[in-house]
Amino acid sequence: MPAVMNAGKERGAGPDPRRWWALSALVASMLVLGFDMTILNVALPTMAAQLGASTGEQQWMADSYVIVFAALMLPGGLLGDRFGRRSMLVAGLGLFMAGSAVGVLVHSVPPVIAARAVMGLGGALMMPLAMAVIPTLFGPEERPKAVGAIAAASALGLPLGPIVGGWLLDHFWWGSVFLINIPMAGIGILACLFLLPESRDPAAPRVDAISAALTGTGLGALVYGITEAPSRGVADPLVLGAVAAAVALVAALVRRDRRARRPMLDVALLADRGFLLNTLAATLVMFVLSGLMFVLTPYLQAVLRYDAFGTGLRMLPLMGGMIVAAKGAQPLVARFGARGVMSAGLTVLAFAAFLGSRTGAVPHHLQGVGATPTGYGFTALWLSVAGLGAGFTVVPAMDAALGALPADRAGSGSGLMLTLRQMGSALGIALLGSLLAGAFRDRLDVTGLPAPAAGQAGESVVAAHLVAARAGAERLAASADAAYVHGMNLVLLVCGGVALVTALLAAALLTGPAGVRPGPGGPRGGPRPAGDMAAAQVDGRE
């Protein structure tokens, strides 16, 4: 418990010599979470082919994790505070491992969706608690290094996910992208049990299970309505009912949290213009990136015919651009202010998306059956530019959002911002994936195919290629490629429009060079460095 550990330190007890080994286990856990944010993207085309998954089912395989993660991340942190951070971290790792084990063993789409949801539950415990146990291991001098190591592990997992996933898929079956999680989670459990001290906060507020349920069901209902719209039609009663239910559930959540003395999601913070606009910018970048990655991997695998490992490697320009820009953002913010850097980053992201929307319709081996192909070199170009734009936006936006709040509200603001970013990811996959599915189905030429085969071909570009291979219909395969690229280009146009509108809003509505409202001292005077804010939150000062 914290009281026991602090008393020991006051009596002159030295730091735990095993603390760096414990940190290694936490780093491995965060690396697994980083993997899982991107590893499934490269696996979806393979899973679609072997499981017969439609585009909508692929959306659910990706979104089930994100929805549960977004709804339960804040309650997960509170559970650790009340019942023991080590215990809940072990529980999170156990759930993540159990969900991965189910993913390894199943052979149909619904159990995969369920497995991903269980993994999201585990991740919702792991993410906040891995940071929360840092103060029990490290003093103020070592704490920034520990925080940086965990943050770096999570960031490193993003580019490694597609590469590791691609290599596994080229050598093993699709379940291997789940299998890799099991030994790493198992090692994390053992390390937590033997190396981490238990800690809790007896004064922590109770978990608001009703708010968590409203968040999860509201977001889930909205995603369901959006995902089903391309196949059922926008006016379908089930689609309209799901969207109406989502609106009602979210409204109930807002009413409940406004009346609560200590709300789980403090939506009143959105009344601050600086916090709202900066959080909106960070959320919309996640919306764009999640949708972009969802539509990109089928293009690389099904249209350009790269294998899974080659696809993972070819997604590196996006990740590389993000990492480079994130590293270089802080000096630019110090010189030009967060508002200028954010607006420029969003404009660059919009330019990249508009550039990508000029992608040709068919690869080289099918020339003569459609528009002139552009090849991967063009894709690498706009991916790199998109990564730079995203990186130059997210870091300043997150810093400025928290800098717009009083110090005693920064903790609540951080939780709300992280939750909204996850919601942005879920909605990006749902909305942009549905736009792609509808455009693909409308553009695909299934003339001459029997009705069952035509219906199967319209489910996804992978399914269309399978039907074409069975029927020996090369023209159907070419039509599928052209239809998919048409849908992808529409998605990129929407992404560009969203980024450009957000850039204009940021430039017009954010006040001051820092993008926050000026105020008398404290965080409102401007954004603080990300490392300082992270250390402050981990230290319990915010």
DRENVOVEX-734438 format. One record per residue (C-alpha): residue in three letters; y, z, x. Coordinates in nm, 3 decimals, always signed. Each point is the difference from the previous one (the first is absolute). Layout:
REM residues N
REC residu      c2      c3      c1
REC    ALA       Y       Z       X
...
This chain:
REM residues 542
REC residu      c2      c3      c1
REC    MET  +0.000  +0.000  +0.000
REC    PRO  +0.355  -0.059  +0.121
REC    ALA  +0.088  +0.369  +0.000
REC    VAL  -0.293  +0.086  +0.227
REC    MET  +0.076  -0.286  +0.240
REC    ASN  +0.371  +0.079  +0.020
REC    ALA  -0.077  +0.363  +0.070
REC    GLY  -0.227  -0.106  +0.281
REC    LYS  +0.273  -0.212  +0.152
REC    GLU  +0.247  +0.289  -0.022
REC    ARG  -0.243  +0.222  +0.196
REC    GLY  +0.008  -0.255  +0.279
REC    ALA  -0.318  -0.192  -0.075
REC    GLY  +0.007  -0.342  +0.166
REC    PRO  -0.053  -0.332  -0.173
REC    ASP  -0.351  -0.093  -0.104
REC    PRO  -0.153  -0.193  +0.293
REC    ARG  -0.194  -0.216  -0.248
REC    ARG  +0.312  -0.124  -0.176
REC    TRP  +0.001  -0.343  +0.168
REC    TRP  -0.364  -0.055  -0.095
REC    ALA  +0.092  +0.092  -0.356
REC    LEU  +0.290  -0.244  +0.013
REC    SER  -0.241  -0.271  +0.115
REC    ALA  -0.203  +0.057  -0.316
REC    LEU  +0.311  -0.023  -0.215
REC    VAL  +0.102  -0.319  +0.180
REC    ALA  -0.344  -0.150  -0.070
REC    SER  +0.037  +0.091  -0.368
REC    MET  +0.340  -0.168  -0.021
REC    LEU  -0.138  -0.303  +0.181
REC    VAL  -0.265  -0.032  -0.271
REC    LEU  +0.269  +0.014  -0.270
REC    GLY  +0.201  -0.262  +0.186
REC    PHE  -0.309  -0.222  +0.018
REC    ASP  -0.060  +0.033  -0.369
REC    MET  +0.348  -0.117  -0.094
REC    THR  -0.070  -0.346  +0.145
REC    ILE  -0.372  -0.038  +0.070
REC    LEU  -0.089  -0.087  -0.360
REC    ASN  +0.242  -0.293  -0.009
REC    VAL  -0.205  -0.198  +0.250
REC    ALA  -0.323  +0.096  -0.179
REC    LEU  +0.103  -0.103  -0.353
REC    PRO  -0.086  -0.373  +0.029
REC    THR  -0.348  +0.086  +0.134
REC    MET  -0.052  +0.262  -0.270
REC    ALA  +0.122  -0.244  -0.265
REC    ALA  -0.257  -0.256  +0.112
REC    GLN  -0.293  +0.242  +0.020
REC    LEU  +0.086  +0.215  -0.303
REC    GLY  +0.141  -0.279  -0.216
REC    ALA  +0.331  +0.186  -0.038
REC    SER  +0.287  -0.167  -0.182
REC    THR  +0.358  +0.029  +0.122
REC    GLY  +0.061  +0.279  -0.251
REC    GLU  -0.303  +0.192  +0.125
REC    GLN  +0.118  -0.043  +0.357
REC    GLN  +0.335  +0.145  -0.107
REC    TRP  -0.178  +0.305  -0.139
REC    MET  -0.207  +0.046  +0.315
REC    ALA  +0.326  +0.021  +0.194
REC    ASP  +0.208  +0.187  -0.258
REC    SER  -0.247  +0.271  -0.105
REC    TYR  +0.049  +0.167  +0.338
REC    VAL  +0.379  -0.030  -0.008
REC    ILE  +0.039  +0.129  -0.358
REC    VAL  -0.202  +0.316  +0.063
REC    PHE  +0.167  +0.052  +0.336
REC    ALA  +0.350  -0.030  -0.151
REC    ALA  -0.076  +0.232  -0.292
REC    LEU  -0.169  +0.277  +0.199
REC    MET  +0.172  +0.007  +0.339
REC    LEU  +0.253  +0.267  -0.101
REC    PRO  -0.254  +0.214  -0.190
REC    GLY  -0.230  -0.034  +0.303
REC    GLY  +0.259  +0.163  +0.224
REC    LEU  +0.052  +0.282  -0.250
REC    LEU  -0.375  +0.061  -0.025
REC    GLY  -0.009  +0.049  +0.375
REC    ASP  +0.292  +0.241  -0.012
REC    ARG  -0.166  +0.213  -0.268
REC    PHE  -0.369  -0.013  +0.091
REC    GLY  +0.000  -0.064  +0.373
REC    ARG  +0.112  -0.305  +0.193
REC    ARG  -0.309  -0.021  +0.217
REC    SER  -0.231  +0.036  -0.301
REC    MET  +0.180  -0.269  -0.198
REC    LEU  +0.019  -0.230  +0.304
REC    VAL  -0.376  +0.034  +0.041
REC    ALA  -0.039  -0.071  -0.372
REC    GLY  +0.217  -0.310  +0.035
REC    LEU  -0.203  -0.128  +0.293
REC    GLY  -0.319  +0.072  -0.195
REC    LEU  +0.121  -0.194  -0.304
REC    PHE  +0.113  -0.287  +0.220
REC    MET  -0.341  -0.006  +0.168
REC    ALA  -0.182  +0.022  -0.336
REC    GLY  +0.202  -0.287  -0.145
REC    SER  -0.071  -0.207  +0.310
REC    ALA  -0.372  +0.075  -0.030
REC    VAL  +0.001  -0.121  -0.361
REC    GLY  +0.180  -0.316  +0.112
REC    VAL  -0.274  -0.064  +0.255
REC    LEU  -0.282  +0.030  -0.254
REC    VAL  +0.127  -0.179  -0.311
REC    HIS  -0.047  -0.366  -0.091
REC    SER  +0.245  -0.065  -0.284
REC    VAL  +0.373  +0.017  -0.065
REC    PRO  +0.039  +0.308  -0.227
REC    PRO  -0.164  +0.243  +0.247
REC    VAL  +0.216  -0.140  +0.281
REC    ILE  +0.311  +0.070  -0.209
REC    ALA  -0.127  +0.354  -0.066
REC    ALA  -0.078  +0.051  +0.369
REC    ARG  +0.350  -0.107  +0.095
REC    ALA  +0.146  +0.244  -0.254
REC    VAL  -0.200  +0.287  +0.155
REC    MET  +0.125  -0.106  +0.342
REC    GLY  +0.355  +0.008  -0.138
REC    LEU  -0.058  +0.357  -0.115
REC    GLY  -0.117  +0.095  +0.348
REC    GLY  +0.295  -0.178  +0.159
REC    ALA  +0.242  +0.184  -0.231
REC    LEU  -0.125  +0.327  +0.151
REC    MET  -0.018  -0.125  +0.358
REC    MET  +0.346  -0.155  +0.035
REC    PRO  +0.223  +0.301  -0.078
REC    LEU  -0.233  +0.265  +0.143
REC    ALA  -0.048  -0.164  +0.339
REC    MET  +0.373  +0.054  +0.053
REC    ALA  +0.006  +0.340  -0.168
REC    VAL  -0.248  +0.159  +0.245
REC    ILE  +0.208  -0.098  +0.305
REC    PRO  +0.212  +0.321  -0.005
REC    THR  -0.316  +0.212  +0.018
REC    LEU  -0.099  -0.172  +0.326
REC    PHE  +0.321  -0.077  +0.187
REC    GLY  +0.324  +0.176  +0.078
REC    PRO  +0.345  -0.157  -0.038
REC    GLU  -0.007  -0.156  +0.348
REC    GLU  -0.332  -0.182  -0.045
REC    ARG  +0.033  -0.076  -0.369
REC    PRO  +0.198  -0.327  +0.029
REC    LYS  -0.271  -0.143  +0.228
REC    ALA  -0.270  +0.095  -0.250
REC    VAL  +0.194  -0.148  -0.292
REC    GLY  +0.059  -0.318  +0.199
REC    ALA  -0.370  -0.031  +0.085
REC    ILE  -0.102  +0.021  -0.366
REC    ALA  +0.271  -0.243  -0.109
REC    ALA  -0.099  -0.242  +0.277
REC    ALA  -0.368  +0.017  -0.104
REC    SER  +0.086  -0.086  -0.358
REC    ALA  +0.221  -0.288  +0.115
REC    LEU  -0.260  -0.127  +0.249
REC    GLY  -0.262  -0.015  -0.273
REC    LEU  +0.201  -0.262  -0.191
REC    PRO  -0.037  -0.286  +0.253
REC    LEU  -0.347  +0.113  +0.110
REC    GLY  -0.137  -0.002  -0.356
REC    PRO  -0.020  -0.380  -0.044
REC    ILE  -0.134  -0.049  +0.354
REC    VAL  -0.269  +0.266  -0.028
REC    GLY  -0.085  -0.110  -0.354
REC    GLY  -0.020  -0.363  +0.103
REC    TRP  -0.230  +0.078  +0.292
REC    LEU  -0.227  +0.210  -0.222
REC    LEU  -0.018  -0.272  -0.266
REC    ASP  -0.089  -0.263  +0.259
REC    HIS  -0.291  +0.210  +0.129
REC    PHE  -0.112  +0.208  -0.299
REC    TRP  +0.016  +0.002  -0.380
REC    TRP  +0.312  +0.085  -0.200
REC    GLY  -0.106  +0.362  -0.043
REC    SER  +0.066  +0.056  +0.371
REC    VAL  +0.374  +0.033  -0.073
REC    PHE  -0.093  +0.318  -0.188
REC    LEU  -0.270  +0.107  +0.244
REC    ILE  +0.244  +0.034  +0.291
REC    ASN  +0.179  +0.280  -0.184
REC    ILE  -0.306  +0.225  -0.024
REC    PRO  -0.049  +0.107  +0.365
REC    MET  +0.374  +0.036  +0.059
REC    ALA  +0.041  +0.217  -0.311
REC    GLY  -0.308  +0.201  +0.100
REC    ILE  +0.145  +0.070  +0.344
REC    GLY  +0.326  +0.100  -0.165
REC    ILE  -0.181  +0.248  -0.226
REC    LEU  -0.180  +0.166  +0.292
REC    ALA  +0.318  +0.018  +0.205
REC    CYS  +0.192  +0.156  -0.288
REC    LEU  -0.269  +0.260  -0.060
REC    PHE  -0.028  +0.106  +0.364
REC    LEU  +0.346  -0.065  +0.142
REC    LEU  +0.258  +0.049  -0.276
REC    PRO  +0.115  +0.345  -0.114
REC    GLU  +0.032  +0.057  -0.372
REC    SER  +0.353  +0.025  -0.139
REC    ARG  +0.154  +0.026  -0.345
REC    ASP  +0.322  +0.087  -0.175
REC    PRO  -0.052  +0.267  -0.269
REC    ALA  +0.347  -0.073  -0.139
REC    ALA  -0.070  -0.370  -0.056
REC    PRO  +0.055  -0.124  -0.358
REC    ARG  -0.293  -0.072  -0.224
REC    VAL  -0.129  -0.355  -0.020
REC    ASP  +0.138  -0.180  -0.305
REC    ALA  -0.320  -0.171  -0.113
REC    ILE  +0.167  -0.147  -0.308
REC    SER  +0.270  -0.176  +0.204
REC    ALA  -0.264  -0.132  +0.240
REC    ALA  -0.205  -0.131  -0.294
REC    LEU  +0.307  -0.163  -0.157
REC    THR  +0.085  -0.169  +0.331
REC    GLY  -0.352  -0.135  +0.053
REC    THR  -0.066  -0.113  -0.357
REC    GLY  +0.348  -0.149  -0.041
REC    LEU  -0.026  -0.204  +0.319
REC    GLY  -0.361  -0.091  -0.079
REC    ALA  +0.088  -0.121  -0.350
REC    LEU  +0.285  -0.212  +0.135
REC    VAL  -0.219  -0.155  +0.269
REC    TYR  -0.273  -0.068  -0.259
REC    GLY  +0.241  -0.180  -0.231
REC    ILE  +0.144  -0.209  +0.283
REC    THR  -0.342  -0.084  +0.145
REC    GLU  -0.150  -0.104  -0.334
REC    ALA  +0.297  -0.212  -0.110
REC    PRO  -0.101  -0.323  +0.184
REC    SER  -0.346  -0.012  -0.161
REC    ARG  +0.075  +0.149  -0.344
REC    GLY  +0.354  -0.125  -0.049
REC    VAL  +0.327  +0.192  +0.001
REC    ALA  -0.007  +0.042  -0.380
REC    ASP  -0.354  +0.140  -0.008
REC    PRO  -0.007  +0.335  -0.191
REC    LEU  -0.187  +0.171  +0.283
REC    VAL  +0.257  -0.112  +0.257
REC    LEU  +0.295  +0.102  -0.219
REC    GLY  -0.168  +0.330  -0.084
REC    ALA  -0.060  +0.080  +0.367
REC    VAL  +0.362  -0.072  +0.093
REC    ALA  +0.128  +0.202  -0.298
REC    ALA  -0.226  +0.289  +0.096
REC    ALA  +0.129  -0.017  +0.357
REC    VAL  +0.361  +0.020  -0.119
REC    ALA  -0.081  +0.297  -0.225
REC    LEU  -0.188  +0.185  +0.275
REC    VAL  +0.275  -0.052  +0.258
REC    ALA  +0.263  +0.112  -0.252
REC    ALA  -0.204  +0.313  -0.067
REC    LEU  -0.022  +0.064  +0.376
REC    VAL  +0.379  -0.030  +0.039
REC    ARG  +0.064  +0.235  -0.294
REC    ARG  -0.248  +0.254  +0.132
REC    ASP  +0.136  -0.002  +0.354
REC    ARG  +0.361  +0.028  -0.118
REC    ARG  -0.086  +0.316  -0.191
REC    ALA  -0.206  +0.157  +0.279
REC    ARG  +0.158  +0.263  +0.224
REC    ARG  -0.185  -0.139  +0.305
REC    PRO  -0.104  -0.356  -0.094
REC    MET  -0.278  -0.174  +0.190
REC    LEU  +0.196  -0.327  +0.004
REC    ASP  +0.370  +0.084  -0.003
REC    VAL  +0.121  -0.317  -0.173
REC    ALA  +0.348  +0.152  -0.030
REC    LEU  +0.046  -0.092  +0.367
REC    LEU  +0.025  -0.363  -0.107
REC    ALA  +0.343  +0.080  -0.144
REC    ASP  +0.127  -0.003  +0.359
REC    ARG  +0.101  -0.361  +0.064
REC    GLY  -0.067  +0.013  +0.373
REC    PHE  -0.348  +0.144  -0.047
REC    LEU  -0.078  -0.238  -0.288
REC    LEU  +0.101  -0.322  +0.174
REC    ASN  -0.158  +0.085  +0.334
REC    THR  -0.323  +0.110  -0.168
REC    LEU  +0.008  -0.317  -0.211
REC    ALA  +0.030  -0.209  +0.316
REC    ALA  -0.297  +0.173  +0.165
REC    THR  -0.205  -0.028  -0.321
REC    LEU  +0.072  -0.370  -0.048
REC    VAL  -0.096  -0.075  +0.360
REC    MET  -0.338  +0.158  -0.073
REC    PHE  -0.017  -0.203  -0.323
REC    VAL  +0.057  -0.321  +0.195
REC    LEU  -0.231  +0.084  +0.292
REC    SER  -0.291  +0.114  -0.218
REC    GLY  +0.016  -0.310  -0.217
REC    LEU  +0.044  -0.223  +0.303
REC    MET  -0.307  +0.140  +0.179
REC    PHE  -0.205  -0.025  -0.319
REC    VAL  +0.067  -0.374  -0.036
REC    LEU  -0.003  -0.082  +0.372
REC    THR  -0.362  +0.074  +0.091
REC    PRO  -0.157  -0.241  -0.254
REC    TYR  +0.237  -0.267  +0.130
REC    LEU  -0.113  +0.054  +0.359
REC    GLN  -0.371  +0.027  -0.086
REC    ALA  -0.057  -0.224  -0.301
REC    VAL  +0.268  -0.266  +0.055
REC    LEU  +0.038  -0.016  +0.379
REC    ARG  -0.370  +0.087  +0.050
REC    TYR  +0.041  +0.270  +0.265
REC    ASP  -0.274  +0.259  +0.031
REC    ALA  +0.071  +0.367  -0.074
REC    PHE  +0.072  +0.098  +0.361
REC    GLY  +0.223  -0.303  +0.047
REC    THR  +0.185  +0.097  -0.317
REC    GLY  +0.056  +0.352  +0.130
REC    LEU  +0.141  -0.133  +0.326
REC    ARG  +0.228  -0.240  -0.183
REC    MET  +0.158  +0.283  -0.198
REC    LEU  +0.124  +0.163  +0.321
REC    PRO  +0.339  -0.180  +0.003
REC    LEU  +0.094  +0.188  -0.317
REC    MET  -0.105  +0.337  +0.144
REC    GLY  +0.148  -0.078  +0.339
REC    GLY  +0.336  -0.088  -0.150
REC    MET  +0.003  +0.324  -0.198
REC    ILE  -0.081  +0.213  +0.304
REC    VAL  +0.261  -0.168  +0.220
REC    ALA  +0.270  +0.031  -0.265
REC    ALA  -0.086  +0.361  -0.085
REC    LYS  +0.038  +0.090  +0.369
REC    GLY  +0.332  -0.181  +0.029
REC    ALA  +0.152  +0.109  -0.330
REC    GLN  +0.144  +0.336  +0.108
REC    PRO  +0.231  -0.133  +0.276
REC    LEU  +0.129  -0.264  -0.240
REC    VAL  +0.062  +0.261  -0.269
REC    ALA  +0.195  +0.210  +0.251
REC    ARG  +0.218  -0.301  +0.080
REC    PHE  +0.038  -0.177  -0.336
REC    GLY  -0.102  +0.259  -0.260
REC    ALA  -0.299  +0.012  -0.232
REC    ARG  +0.162  -0.213  -0.270
REC    GLY  +0.059  -0.294  +0.233
REC    VAL  -0.344  +0.016  +0.161
REC    MET  -0.176  +0.035  -0.337
REC    SER  +0.191  -0.286  -0.158
REC    ALA  -0.071  -0.220  +0.300
REC    GLY  -0.369  +0.098  +0.000
REC    LEU  -0.038  -0.080  -0.369
REC    THR  +0.178  -0.332  +0.049
REC    VAL  -0.237  -0.086  +0.286
REC    LEU  -0.297  +0.096  -0.219
REC    ALA  +0.133  -0.221  -0.280
REC    PHE  +0.046  -0.290  +0.242
REC    ALA  -0.358  +0.042  +0.126
REC    ALA  -0.139  -0.002  -0.355
REC    PHE  +0.203  -0.307  -0.097
REC    LEU  -0.116  -0.171  +0.319
REC    GLY  -0.363  +0.088  -0.076
REC    SER  +0.036  -0.147  -0.349
REC    ARG  +0.023  -0.342  +0.169
REC    THR  -0.365  +0.025  +0.108
REC    GLY  -0.189  -0.330  -0.042
REC    ALA  -0.272  -0.028  -0.258
REC    VAL  -0.316  -0.082  +0.197
REC    PRO  -0.143  +0.054  +0.348
REC    HIS  -0.055  -0.279  +0.253
REC    HIS  -0.364  -0.065  -0.084
REC    LEU  +0.102  -0.104  -0.354
REC    GLN  +0.299  -0.219  +0.084
REC    GLY  +0.052  -0.281  -0.244
REC    VAL  -0.089  +0.206  -0.308
REC    GLY  +0.327  +0.191  -0.038
REC    ALA  +0.329  +0.085  +0.164
REC    THR  +0.054  -0.004  +0.375
REC    PRO  -0.156  +0.309  +0.162
REC    THR  +0.207  +0.235  +0.211
REC    GLY  -0.272  +0.176  +0.201
REC    TYR  -0.014  +0.355  +0.133
REC    GLY  +0.290  -0.037  +0.247
REC    PHE  +0.242  -0.019  -0.291
REC    THR  -0.166  +0.302  -0.163
REC    ALA  +0.026  +0.202  +0.322
REC    LEU  +0.370  -0.082  +0.019
REC    TRP  +0.096  +0.127  -0.343
REC    LEU  -0.237  +0.299  +0.027
REC    SER  +0.173  +0.110  +0.321
REC    VAL  +0.341  -0.032  -0.161
REC    ALA  -0.122  +0.190  -0.308
REC    GLY  -0.127  +0.283  +0.220
REC    LEU  +0.335  +0.025  +0.176
REC    GLY  +0.186  +0.011  -0.331
REC    ALA  -0.228  +0.269  -0.142
REC    GLY  +0.018  +0.214  +0.312
REC    PHE  +0.379  -0.016  +0.015
REC    THR  +0.015  +0.113  -0.363
REC    VAL  -0.254  +0.279  -0.045
REC    VAL  +0.101  +0.235  +0.283
REC    PRO  +0.377  +0.000  -0.074
REC    ALA  -0.067  +0.020  -0.375
REC    MET  -0.222  +0.307  +0.029
REC    ASP  +0.239  +0.174  +0.238
REC    ALA  +0.304  -0.077  -0.213
REC    ALA  -0.176  +0.104  -0.323
REC    LEU  -0.071  +0.347  +0.132
REC    GLY  +0.338  +0.016  +0.170
REC    ALA  +0.164  -0.048  -0.340
REC    LEU  -0.143  +0.330  -0.128
REC    PRO  +0.091  +0.362  +0.069
REC    ALA  -0.231  +0.166  +0.251
REC    ASP  -0.167  +0.216  -0.266
REC    ARG  -0.100  -0.311  -0.200
REC    ALA  -0.135  -0.209  +0.290
REC    GLY  -0.358  +0.121  -0.048
REC    SER  -0.001  -0.100  -0.368
REC    GLY  +0.172  -0.326  +0.088
REC    SER  -0.260  -0.085  +0.262
REC    GLY  -0.284  +0.058  -0.246
REC    LEU  +0.165  -0.208  -0.271
REC    MET  +0.077  -0.282  +0.243
REC    LEU  -0.356  -0.014  +0.136
REC    THR  -0.143  +0.000  -0.352
REC    LEU  +0.232  -0.283  -0.109
REC    ARG  -0.094  -0.203  +0.307
REC    GLN  -0.369  +0.027  -0.095
REC    MET  +0.088  -0.101  -0.355
REC    GLY  +0.181  -0.300  +0.144
REC    SER  -0.317  -0.098  +0.183
REC    ALA  -0.210  +0.027  -0.315
REC    LEU  +0.245  -0.203  -0.207
REC    GLY  +0.036  -0.262  +0.274
REC    ILE  -0.373  -0.066  -0.006
REC    ALA  -0.009  +0.003  -0.381
REC    LEU  +0.308  -0.211  -0.077
REC    LEU  -0.017  -0.250  +0.283
REC    GLY  -0.379  -0.027  -0.020
REC    SER  +0.025  -0.072  -0.373
REC    LEU  +0.268  -0.263  +0.061
REC    LEU  -0.231  -0.164  +0.253
REC    ALA  -0.300  +0.015  -0.235
REC    GLY  +0.190  -0.159  -0.287
REC    ALA  +0.151  -0.276  +0.214
REC    PHE  -0.335  -0.076  +0.161
REC    ARG  -0.179  -0.026  -0.333
REC    ASP  +0.269  -0.222  -0.149
REC    ARG  +0.012  -0.240  +0.296
REC    LEU  -0.377  -0.028  +0.071
REC    ASP  -0.149  -0.334  -0.109
REC    VAL  -0.341  +0.067  -0.158
REC    THR  -0.033  -0.338  -0.171
REC    GLY  -0.364  -0.093  -0.051
REC    LEU  -0.140  +0.349  +0.060
REC    PRO  -0.210  +0.176  -0.265
REC    ALA  +0.188  +0.283  -0.171
REC    PRO  -0.191  +0.284  +0.178
REC    ALA  +0.057  -0.157  +0.342
REC    ALA  +0.366  -0.068  -0.080
REC    GLY  +0.048  +0.362  -0.104
REC    GLN  -0.163  +0.127  +0.318
REC    ALA  +0.207  -0.233  +0.218
REC    GLY  +0.320  +0.131  -0.157
REC    GLU  -0.072  +0.360  +0.099
REC    SER  +0.105  -0.039  +0.364
REC    VAL  +0.024  -0.252  +0.283
REC    VAL  -0.320  +0.145  +0.147
REC    ALA  -0.184  -0.050  -0.330
REC    ALA  +0.133  -0.356  -0.025
REC    HIS  -0.136  -0.080  +0.345
REC    LEU  -0.341  +0.141  -0.096
REC    VAL  -0.007  -0.218  -0.313
REC    ALA  +0.111  -0.302  +0.204
REC    ALA  -0.274  +0.060  +0.257
REC    ARG  -0.270  +0.020  -0.268
REC    ALA  +0.127  -0.312  -0.177
REC    GLY  +0.081  -0.195  +0.316
REC    ALA  +0.353  -0.046  -0.134
REC    GLU  +0.232  -0.034  +0.298
REC    ARG  +0.290  -0.088  -0.227
REC    LEU  -0.038  +0.334  -0.182
REC    ALA  +0.019  +0.180  +0.335
REC    ALA  +0.315  -0.195  +0.089
REC    SER  +0.149  +0.077  -0.341
REC    ALA  -0.081  +0.369  +0.049
REC    ASP  +0.178  +0.002  +0.336
REC    ALA  +0.305  -0.173  -0.144
REC    ALA  +0.004  +0.229  -0.305
REC    TYR  -0.028  +0.311  +0.215
REC    VAL  +0.281  -0.104  +0.234
REC    HIS  +0.213  -0.083  -0.305
REC    GLY  -0.057  +0.353  -0.131
REC    MET  +0.062  +0.156  +0.341
REC    ASN  +0.327  -0.189  +0.033
REC    LEU  +0.113  +0.131  -0.340
REC    VAL  -0.084  +0.353  +0.116
REC    LEU  +0.203  -0.051  +0.317
REC    LEU  +0.295  -0.133  -0.201
REC    VAL  -0.007  +0.315  -0.212
REC    CYS  -0.027  +0.216  +0.314
REC    GLY  +0.298  -0.178  +0.151
REC    GLY  +0.203  +0.043  -0.317
REC    VAL  -0.081  +0.372  -0.021
REC    ALA  +0.095  +0.054  +0.365
REC    LEU  +0.323  -0.199  -0.031
REC    VAL  +0.116  +0.181  -0.315
REC    THR  -0.076  +0.335  +0.164
REC    ALA  +0.197  -0.105  +0.310
REC    LEU  +0.301  -0.088  -0.215
REC    LEU  -0.025  +0.330  -0.190
REC    ALA  -0.020  +0.196  +0.325
REC    ALA  +0.300  -0.179  +0.148
REC    ALA  +0.209  +0.034  -0.316
REC    LEU  -0.086  +0.347  -0.128
REC    LEU  -0.077  +0.215  +0.303
REC    THR  +0.319  +0.161  +0.130
REC    GLY  +0.089  +0.074  +0.359
REC    PRO  -0.161  -0.150  +0.312
REC    ALA  -0.296  +0.234  -0.026
REC    GLY  -0.075  -0.101  -0.354
REC    VAL  +0.047  +0.353  -0.139
REC    ARG  +0.287  +0.167  -0.172
REC    PRO  +0.221  +0.201  +0.233
REC    GLY  -0.005  +0.371  -0.051
REC    PRO  +0.093  +0.330  +0.159
REC    GLY  -0.256  +0.059  +0.271
REC    GLY  -0.374  +0.006  -0.029
REC    PRO  -0.220  -0.298  -0.058
REC    ARG  +0.257  -0.177  -0.219
REC    GLY  +0.203  -0.076  +0.306
REC    GLY  -0.252  -0.265  +0.101
REC    PRO  -0.371  -0.051  +0.058
REC    ARG  -0.175  +0.211  +0.256
REC    PRO  -0.255  -0.137  +0.246
REC    ALA  -0.344  -0.045  -0.152
REC    GLY  -0.158  +0.224  +0.260
REC    ASP  +0.239  +0.284  -0.081
REC    MET  -0.068  -0.029  -0.372
REC    ALA  -0.374  -0.018  +0.048
REC    ALA  +0.003  +0.303  +0.227
REC    ALA  +0.218  +0.188  -0.247
REC    GLN  -0.235  -0.072  -0.289
REC    VAL  -0.309  +0.095  +0.200
REC    ASP  +0.174  +0.313  +0.124
REC    GLY  +0.052  +0.108  -0.358
REC    ARG  +0.379  -0.001  +0.029
REC    GLU  +0.030  -0.264  -0.273
